[in-house]
Amino acid sequence: MTDLRIRAARSEDAGRLAVLDHATWSPLHAVVPRAEPPLPPFFDAGHPPEDYLVAEVGGSIAGYVRLGFASPLACNRHVRQIQGLAVADSARGRGVGRALLRAVCVKARAEGARRITLRVLGHNTPARTLYASEGFVTEGLLPEEFLLEGAYVDDVLMGRRL
């Protein structure tokens, strides 16, 4: 996609990112209930703009990824964790998610990370397929970790070296 651009998030993106996050909510990947308007602030003290990369297509926000630390421990600072990834329905299947994954791996490596991890729900086959195609492997499984809409769902832990 030639008009795709990945950039650092800015504080002025908050409103558009909150709308995107609300629009892309799905029980396929969410473990919390869908937020009802008025939407909560997108950025907060624990998740500032610098934790996010934003995908733009034709000048419009088409997705985001959030990068955090896997734990607060100093001995674990070499590991980063993807803590959120969303792609607008209108941009799905156009390489936006893949571009965000690749960019966040570059960002993590530039910050000194040696590994990157993530958690994904077991029934989210499209996401698991994307992650696997980008070198992430299943490193753990928490069976029936969540009860979502009346069904027990596994929590899959994935990771890769950088």
N, C-alpha and C positions, 0 to 999 in steps of 0.2 A: 504494500500500500504506500504510494508515493507521498501522500499528504499526511502521513502519520508522524507525529512528533512526541517524544517522551521528554518531559522536563520535570524539574523540582516543583513541588506544590508551593503555592503562595497563600498567604492569609486571606486574600480576596477571593480565593477559590472555594472557601468554606460553604457558601450557600449552594453553589452548583454541585459540589461534591455531596452535600447532604441530600439533595434532590436525587442524584444518581444512586446513592446508597439506598434510599427509600424505594426507588423504582426497581432496583435489581434484587431486592430482598426476596428470598425464596427458602422454603423448608429444605431444599436440596443442599443448602450450605449454611443456613442460619440456625443457631441454637437458642437464640433469644426471640421473643415475639417481635413482630413488625412494629416499628415506632409509628405512632399516630401524630398527625400535625397538631400543634406546631412541632416541627422536627427539632430534636436536640442539637446543640452545637456540634459541628463535625470535628473540629479541633478542640483539644483541651490540654491541660497541663501535662498529662501523661502521653499525649499523642499530638505533638505540635506539627506544623506544616513540614518541617525538615525531615520527618519520618516518612513522608509520602513522595512517590513519583506519580505524575499524572500523564495520561495519554490524551493527546489532542488529535482530532481528525477534522481537517478543514476549519480549524480554529475553535471547535467545540470540544468540551471534555467528553471523552469516550470511555474512560476507565481510570482506575488508580490501583496502586499497590502500596501497602504499608509495611515498612521494615522496622523491626524492633530487636531487642536482645532476647535471647532464649530464656535467660534468668538474670536476676540482679547480682549474681556472684561474680567477683573479679576473676576467678579461675575459669569462668565460662565466657569471657568477653570476646573470645575468638569465634563465637558462634552467633549468627544472626538468625532471626526467624521472620518469615513472611506471616504477618498477622492480619491480613486482609487483602483481597483482590476482587475487583468488580469490573465488569465490562458492560457497557450499555447494550441493550438488546439490539439496537440498530447497528452496532459495530461487531457483533459476534460473527465468528467465522472469517474474519478479515485480518487475523494476525495480531490483534491488539493485545490479547492476553499473553501471547508468546513474546511479543516485544517488551511488555512490562516485566515478564519473568527474566528475560535476558538482561534488561537494564538494571533490575534490582540486584541481580547477581554481580554485575559490574560495580554497582554502588557498594555492596557489601564487601567485595574484594578490596576496593579502594579505601574502605574504612578499616582494613586489616583483618577482616574475617577469613577464616580458613574453611568454614562450613556454613551451610545455610539449611534451615529446617522449616517445616510447616506441618500443620494439622489439617486434615480434610475428612469430611464425613464419608463413611464407607459407601453410601449409596450415590455419591456424586461422581459417577463414572466419567462424565466429560472432563471434569477438573483433574481427576486422577490420571486420565489418559494424557492430558496436556503436560502435567508435571513429569510423568514418566518419560515422555518424549523429549523433555529438556534435561534428562539425566537424574531426576529424583528417583530414589528407590524407597520402597517400604522398609522402615526400620523398626516399626512396632505397631501393635494393634491393641486397642482397648475395646474388647467386645462389649456390645450393648451399652456403651457409655452414656448415651443420651436416649431419652424417651421423647420422640418428636411426632406429634400428630397421631398418637396411639401406637407407634411402632418403635422398637428398640433399634438404634443405629450405632454402628461401630465408629470409633474415632481412630483414624489411620495416621500414623506418624511417618513422615517422609523426610528425606534429607539428601544432601549431596555435598561433595567436596568442591571447593572453589579453586 
